[in-house]
Every structure is written in structure tokens, then in C-alpha cells.
Amino acid sequence: MADETVAQVAELYLGNILYAIELAAMSLAEQGKGDAAEYYRAIARKLAEAHGRARKGEGA
């Protein structure tokens, strides 16, 4: 498994990554840093959307 790419590892752990990003966003929102929270949520959305597009491509 030494030849794993960043993309392969990120795909494998995407659920965990999205969860961690949301925890960070929630913490930032609680600190009154709404803009920063939205920034991280936007990153999470981009990751989730890219994953969805990739999955659709696999089924085609």
C-alpha cells in the first residue's frame, strides 16, 4: 500500500474527513466565526459533490 495516492486515501476516509470538517465548522460557528465556518462547509460541499460525480462516472 506504499503506492497509495492522496486521492485514494482521501476517498477511503472521505466520511471521516467530512465529519471532522463539520465539527470544525460547528466549533467556529459557536465562537462567532460564521464566515470561517461557512468557508469550511463550502470545502466539505465541494468534496462531497466531487465524490458524487466520481461515483456517477463509475456507474456509467
Secondary structure, 3 states (H helix, E strand, C coil): CCCCCHHHHHHHCHHHHHHHHHHHHHHHHHCCCHHHHHHHHHHHHHHHHHHHHHHHHHHC
